[in-house]
Amino acid sequence: MVVAGIAAFAATVRRWSEYFFAACILMAVKALFALFAGYTISQPRLVVNRTQAAEMLALLVVMVFLSYRYASHPPRTALESIGLVSAVVGLAGGLAFDPNGQSLGVPF
């Protein structure tokens, strides 16, 4: 199922590339709120470890800067497509397999 999902992402990367940028911004705002407020926006409100929130915020800010160019035009080369699919799979995997990743309230 994972391989089929990655193949589907790769086949449709030109359609969703601009949405990835927006999703990264949304998750970064949620992580910023969690960092400053100390709890998540989602219900039920969860208390957040500020060190972990800062780490997630830094990761998401880097992802925003790296995916900025895809907000205006889709990836042109196979390498750009592979990089974008790898970013999506890596970010989703990091949130899914991190035992405390869901405590930030920033899942997909």
Short mmCIF file of the C-alpha atoms (twelve columns), coordinates in Angstrom:
data_MODEL
# 
_entry.id   MODEL 
# 
loop_
_atom_site.group_PDB 
_atom_site.id 
_atom_site.type_symbol 
_atom_site.label_atom_id 
_atom_site.label_alt_id 
_atom_site.label_comp_id 
_atom_site.label_asym_id 
_atom_site.label_seq_id 
_atom_site.Cartn_x 
_atom_site.Cartn_y 
_atom_site.Cartn_z 
_atom_site.pdbx_PDB_model_num 
ATOM 1   C CA . MET A 1   0.000  0.000  0.000   1 
ATOM 2   C CA . VAL A 2   2.857  2.358  0.740   1 
ATOM 3   C CA . VAL A 3   4.426  1.764  -2.672  1 
ATOM 4   C CA . ALA A 4   1.053  2.252  -4.387  1 
ATOM 5   C CA . GLY A 5   0.533  5.480  -2.460  1 
ATOM 6   C CA . ILE A 6   3.963  6.783  -3.414  1 
ATOM 7   C CA . ALA A 7   3.297  5.850  -7.050  1 
ATOM 8   C CA . ALA A 8   -0.012 7.737  -6.948  1 
ATOM 9   C CA . PHE A 9   1.736  10.777 -5.471  1 
ATOM 10  C CA . ALA A 10  4.380  10.610 -8.187  1 
ATOM 11  C CA . ALA A 11  1.811  10.299 -10.970 1 
ATOM 12  C CA . THR A 12  -0.212 13.289 -9.771  1 
ATOM 13  C CA . VAL A 13  2.567  15.557 -8.481  1 
ATOM 14  C CA . ARG A 14  1.793  18.294 -11.017 1 
ATOM 15  C CA . ARG A 15  -1.767 18.591 -9.652  1 
ATOM 16  C CA . TRP A 16  -1.029 18.912 -5.936  1 
ATOM 17  C CA . SER A 17  2.354  20.646 -5.830  1 
ATOM 18  C CA . GLU A 18  0.906  24.096 -5.033  1 
ATOM 19  C CA . TYR A 19  -1.253 22.642 -2.254  1 
ATOM 20  C CA . PHE A 20  1.817  21.256 -0.494  1 
ATOM 21  C CA . PHE A 21  3.140  24.794 -0.027  1 
ATOM 22  C CA . ALA A 22  -0.171 25.884 1.495   1 
ATOM 23  C CA . ALA A 23  -0.299 22.832 3.771   1 
ATOM 24  C CA . CYS A 24  3.217  23.582 5.043   1 
ATOM 25  C CA . ILE A 25  2.229  27.173 5.840   1 
ATOM 26  C CA . LEU A 26  -0.904 26.026 7.666   1 
ATOM 27  C CA . MET A 27  1.000  23.476 9.730   1 
ATOM 28  C CA . ALA A 28  3.743  26.032 10.512  1 
ATOM 29  C CA . VAL A 29  1.129  28.471 11.838  1 
ATOM 30  C CA . LYS A 30  -0.356 25.716 14.011  1 
ATOM 31  C CA . ALA A 31  3.116  24.798 15.311  1 
ATOM 32  C CA . LEU A 32  3.853  28.490 16.012  1 
ATOM 33  C CA . PHE A 33  0.638  28.764 18.011  1 
ATOM 34  C CA . ALA A 34  1.521  25.589 19.904  1 
ATOM 35  C CA . LEU A 35  4.980  26.989 20.661  1 
ATOM 36  C CA . PHE A 36  3.697  30.267 22.080  1 
ATOM 37  C CA . ALA A 37  0.473  29.107 23.726  1 
ATOM 38  C CA . GLY A 38  1.760  25.802 25.058  1 
ATOM 39  C CA . TYR A 39  -1.218 23.819 23.792  1 
ATOM 40  C CA . THR A 40  -2.716 22.787 20.467  1 
ATOM 41  C CA . ILE A 41  -5.515 24.437 18.533  1 
ATOM 42  C CA . SER A 42  -7.284 21.122 17.968  1 
ATOM 43  C CA . GLN A 43  -9.880 19.687 20.292  1 
ATOM 44  C CA . PRO A 44  -9.198 18.284 22.825  1 
ATOM 45  C CA . ARG A 45  -6.448 20.734 23.647  1 
ATOM 46  C CA . LEU A 46  -3.175 18.964 24.320  1 
ATOM 47  C CA . VAL A 47  -0.253 20.353 26.286  1 
ATOM 48  C CA . VAL A 48  2.792  20.640 24.026  1 
ATOM 49  C CA . ASN A 49  6.473  20.235 24.798  1 
ATOM 50  C CA . ARG A 50  7.911  23.582 23.656  1 
ATOM 51  C CA . THR A 51  11.200 22.058 22.524  1 
ATOM 52  C CA . GLN A 52  9.356  19.662 20.276  1 
ATOM 53  C CA . ALA A 53  7.110  22.462 18.985  1 
ATOM 54  C CA . ALA A 54  10.182 24.557 18.137  1 
ATOM 55  C CA . GLU A 55  11.754 21.623 16.317  1 
ATOM 56  C CA . MET A 56  8.593  21.022 14.277  1 
ATOM 57  C CA . LEU A 57  8.283  24.736 13.529  1 
ATOM 58  C CA . ALA A 58  11.869 24.856 12.257  1 
ATOM 59  C CA . LEU A 59  11.242 21.838 10.032  1 
ATOM 60  C CA . LEU A 60  8.071  23.347 8.620   1 
ATOM 61  C CA . VAL A 61  9.664  26.741 7.970   1 
ATOM 62  C CA . VAL A 62  12.408 25.010 5.984   1 
ATOM 63  C CA . MET A 63  9.736  23.069 4.080   1 
ATOM 64  C CA . VAL A 64  7.921  26.340 3.278   1 
ATOM 65  C CA . PHE A 65  11.083 27.881 1.849   1 
ATOM 66  C CA . LEU A 66  11.930 24.772 -0.154  1 
ATOM 67  C CA . SER A 67  8.431  24.401 -1.594  1 
ATOM 68  C CA . TYR A 68  7.849  28.103 -2.325  1 
ATOM 69  C CA . ARG A 69  8.699  27.784 -6.006  1 
ATOM 70  C CA . TYR A 70  6.031  25.102 -6.497  1 
ATOM 71  C CA . ALA A 71  3.277  27.509 -5.436  1 
ATOM 72  C CA . SER A 72  3.458  29.277 -8.782  1 
ATOM 73  C CA . HIS A 73  4.437  26.450 -11.135 1 
ATOM 74  C CA . PRO A 74  4.564  22.654 -10.929 1 
ATOM 75  C CA . PRO A 75  7.849  20.738 -10.908 1 
ATOM 76  C CA . ARG A 76  9.519  20.690 -14.324 1 
ATOM 77  C CA . THR A 77  11.985 17.837 -14.037 1 
ATOM 78  C CA . ALA A 78  11.835 14.316 -12.692 1 
ATOM 79  C CA . LEU A 79  14.331 15.257 -9.971  1 
ATOM 80  C CA . GLU A 80  12.051 18.044 -8.718  1 
ATOM 81  C CA . SER A 81  9.096  15.632 -8.707  1 
ATOM 82  C CA . ILE A 82  11.068 13.021 -6.783  1 
ATOM 83  C CA . GLY A 83  12.169 15.648 -4.270  1 
ATOM 84  C CA . LEU A 84  8.628  16.883 -3.720  1 
ATOM 85  C CA . VAL A 85  7.196  13.375 -3.347  1 
ATOM 86  C CA . SER A 86  10.022 12.536 -0.928  1 
ATOM 87  C CA . ALA A 87  9.208  15.637 1.118   1 
ATOM 88  C CA . VAL A 88  5.542  14.680 1.376   1 
ATOM 89  C CA . VAL A 89  6.284  11.067 2.280   1 
ATOM 90  C CA . GLY A 90  9.010  12.078 4.750   1 
ATOM 91  C CA . LEU A 91  6.871  14.697 6.480   1 
ATOM 92  C CA . ALA A 92  3.884  12.356 6.705   1 
ATOM 93  C CA . GLY A 93  6.089  9.512  7.919   1 
ATOM 94  C CA . GLY A 94  7.745  11.721 10.506  1 
ATOM 95  C CA . LEU A 95  4.388  12.814 11.880  1 
ATOM 96  C CA . ALA A 96  2.971  9.289  11.791  1 
ATOM 97  C CA . PHE A 97  5.875  7.428  13.364  1 
ATOM 98  C CA . ASP A 98  6.962  10.026 15.918  1 
ATOM 99  C CA . PRO A 99  5.266  8.986  19.159  1 
ATOM 100 C CA . ASN A 100 4.743  12.622 20.141  1 
ATOM 101 C CA . GLY A 101 4.237  14.018 16.647  1 
ATOM 102 C CA . GLN A 102 0.481  14.117 16.952  1 
ATOM 103 C CA . SER A 103 0.700  16.257 20.083  1 
ATOM 104 C CA . LEU A 104 1.373  19.338 17.966  1 
ATOM 105 C CA . GLY A 105 -2.000 19.098 16.293  1 
ATOM 106 C CA . VAL A 106 -0.461 19.346 12.824  1 
ATOM 107 C CA . PRO A 107 -1.283 16.004 11.178  1 
ATOM 108 C CA . PHE A 108 -2.319 15.801 7.538   1 
# 
